[in-house]
């Protein structure tokens, strides 16, 4: 497929960088998502619903005047 040794080495180097760095780069994102899930799981559903309704009532769009 690739006849040039330089191209093969470049692809191998890129693959090793992606495979080697991806877990380290994804770890903070995974931890943040797990933390957000834990916080949301700790708050009861009716409280979240009430907060959503209050936020909507406070920031609802103004009615359009014709």
Secondary structure by P-SEA (a helix, b strand, c coil): ccccaaaaaaaaaaaaaaaacccccaaaaaaaaaaaaaaaaaccaaaaaaaaaaaaaacccccccc
